[in-house]
């Protein structure tokens, strides 16, 4: 028989019910946020070398920073990069944990030539991946961020990857499945080069932006630096999504940094958390996000 204290405890919502929310939700990856030392220089590079469009720009003088959003399509349908320039700061440390962003293009050879002709830096010339047939190249932007260029037939989302290094791949896969409802699209072990990768997304790899998690054999910790900030993910309900995150953090690590609620001034509802490796993710209310855009 239940004691008085046990009987008065509120019934806990079963984990299955909390995680079921992912199936009803309309989550998508919105943007990646990172810091740059010269906003105009980076905008020029991304538009001229990569062919991105400047989608919007906002200056917040009272907070001493400026944002610029760039991508290959409108933000209400496509992934974007959100560049942050903090007044007077011209250099950041990228650290060893951040990997790269990726751009899918129909002709990587031509894209690499264009980047070089505009004074951009190609760190790996175009050619097939080792042991495979996919043509790739690597470019480095003026702040040192790496961009993988992947040859792919026409895609609705050219800005197609955010790659981060993690210390325990199985734990990270489980965390992102539970916390965000991301699907494991594929996993590839490359013993010759001592690493394993996992691609996670909300749709097929050639249709959407994916999170690429990389585990290097035996490496469990990386320096984060102060350059790369976070990924933002849209959700229909930040409160319900945060419950799923809370559940995942209890089991696998990481923690909620900001409880769900409206941001002062703009009233957009958000929540934020870090994963077990300390990578930050922000959940943003879909309706509020669209209101910000229009």
N, C-alpha and C positions, 0 to 999 in steps of 0.2 A: 504493500500500500504506500502511496506517495506521502511524504512528510509535507507539512504546511509550506515550507520554503520552496520545495520542489514544485508543489502544485501551483504556486503563484508565479513561477517563472513563465515569461511569454514563450509561446511555442516558437522554436527556431525554424526559419524557412529552410526546407530541404535544399541541399546543394544542387540537386537536379533541376529544381524549379528556378533557382538563381541562374544556372548556366543555360537553361532553356531560352532565356531572353535573347541570347545570341542568334537563335534561329529566326526570331521574329524581327530582330533589329535590322536596320539598314546601314551597317557600318561601312565606311570606306576610308582609305588613307587620303588625307587632305593635303598636307604639306610637311616638308622637313625644314626645321629652323636652324640656322647657323650664322655665325658672326664673321664679318669680313672687315678688312682694314681700310678699304676705299670703295665705297658703294658705286660710284660712277664708273670706276675702272672695271668692276665685276659685271655690272650691267652691260657695258660695252662688249666685254669678252663673251658673255653668255649669248647676247643677241647676234653678234657678228660671227663668232666661231661656232657656236652650237646651233644657232638658228632659233633660239627661244624668243618669246615675246615678253616685253615688260607689261605685266597685267595691271599692276597698281603700285602706288608708292605712298607712304604716309610718314609725316614727320611729327614726332611727339617732343617738342622743345622742352616742355616742363619735366620730362623724364630723360632728356638728353640722348635720344636715339632716333634713328630713321629706319623704316622697313621698306623693302622692295620685294614684290612677289613676281616671279618669272616662271614661265612654263610653256608648253606647246599647245595649250587649249584653255578655255575658260575655267576658272576655279570651281564653278558649280558642277563641272563634269570631270575635270582633269586634276592630276596631282601637280603641285607647284613647289618651288623652293622659296622659302621666306628668308631673305637676307637681312641681317641686322647690322647696322653701323652704329656703334656707340661713340658719341662725340669725343674726339681726341685720341681714340684707341686705334692704332694702325697695324697692330700685329697680334696674332693669337697662336696658341700652342694646340695643334690638332691632336696630339697624343698618339698612342700606339693602338688604341682600341677601335677608333673609327676606321672603316675600310674605304668605301667609295660610294658614289652615286653612279647610276648607269643610264645611258641614252641608247635607245634602239633606233637604228637607221637602216634604210634599204641599201646604202652603199657606204660602208665604213672607210674604204680606200679614198673615196671622194671627200668624205667628211674630214678625214685626217689631213688631206691635202689643203682643204679650206682652212682648217685650224692653223696649219703651218704658214700658209700664205698671209694670214692676219697677224702673225707674230706669236701665235700660241705654241704651247709646248706639248709635243707628243713623246711620252716616255716609253711606249711600246708601239712599234710600228704595226700596221694592220697585217693580220695573217691568221691562219687557223689556230685554235687553242691546241695545246699539247695533247696529243692522243685523241683529238676530235676533229670535227669539220667546221664548227661555228667560227666565223671570222670575227675577231675582236681587235681592239687597240685600246691604249690608255692615254688619256690627256690629263694634264695638270693645270688647274686654274691659277690665277695670280697669287692666291693665298696659300696654295699648296694642296688644296682638296683634289683628290683623284676622281676622274670620271672614266668608267669603263664604257667603251663604244662597242655596241653589239650589233652585228649585221642580222637584220630580221625583216621579213616581208612586212608590208604596211601594217601598222598597229594603231589602235585607238589611243594608246598611252606610251609615247616615246620616252617619257621620264620614268624608267621602269624598275629601278632598284635603289634600295638603301642598304648598304652592306655594313654590318657591325660584327665585331669579334666578341665571342663569348667563352666563358671558362668551362661550361658544362652544357653540351649541345642538347642532350636529352631533357635536362631540366628546363632549358630555355624553350624548347619546342612545346613541352607540356604547359609551361607558364603562358605562352602566347595563345595556345589553343584555349586554355581555361579562362584567362583574363580578358581576351579580346575576341575569342571566337575565330581566330585566324585558322586557315586550313593548311596542313602540311602538303605542299604541292609536289615536292620531290626532295630527295636526300641523296647526296653523292659523296662517297668516300674516295679520297685520292691518296692511297698509302705511299705511292712513290714520292709525293711532295708533303706527306705527313699532315694532311688536313681533311676535314669533313665539312660539307656545307649543307644547309637546309634552306629551302625556299618556302616562305609562308605568305599567303595572300587570301583575298576574298573572291578571286576568280582566277582563271587560267593565267599562267605566266605571260603569255603574249597579248593578254587583254587588259592587264592591270599593273599597278605598281606593287612590287613584292618586297618583303623584308628578307634579305639574305643574311643568315647567321653563319658565321665561320668559326669552327673550332680547330685550332692548331694543336696537334698532339702535345700533351704535357704542359700547355700554357693555360693557367687558370686565372691570371689577373693581367689587366692592361691599364696603362695610364689613360685617363680620359681627356686631359688637356682642358682648355676653356673655350674651344672654338665651336665644335658641334654641340647643339643644344638638345633637340628633341624631334620626335615625329608627332604630328597631330592627327587624330582619328575622329571622324564624324560619327555621331550616334544619335538615335532618336530620343534617348533618355539617359542623361549623364548619371542620374541617381541609380538606375537599374544596372547600368554598365559598371559603375563604381562598386556595386555589391559583388559582381563577378570578380573584379580585380581584387577586392578585399579577401575573397575566398582563396584566390590563387596565391596571394602573398602569404597567407597563413600556412599554406601547405609547402610552398616552394621558395619563399623569400621575396625580397623587394618590399616596398611599402607605399602607402598612399601619402603623397606630399600635400595635396590640397583637396579637402573634402568637396564634393560637388556643390555648386552654387553659382549665382551670377557674379560676374566681374564688376567691380565698382566702375561707374562711368558709362560702360557700354551695355551692361546687363546680359552679355552673352554667358550662358551657363557652361561652366567647364569643371573638370576634375583633373588632377595630375598625379602621376605615380612614377616610381622607378622599378625596373625589373630586377631580378636577382643579381645582375651584373652592374646595376647602377645606371642603366640607360633610361632616359626619361621619356615618358609618353604623356601627351595631353589629350583628354577626351573633350570634344566640343559638340554642343547641341547643334544638330543639322539645321533646324529652322532658324536658330539665332545666327548661324554662320551665313546662311543665304541672305538674311536680313542685312548683315554687315556688308555683303558684296553689292547689294542693290540700293 
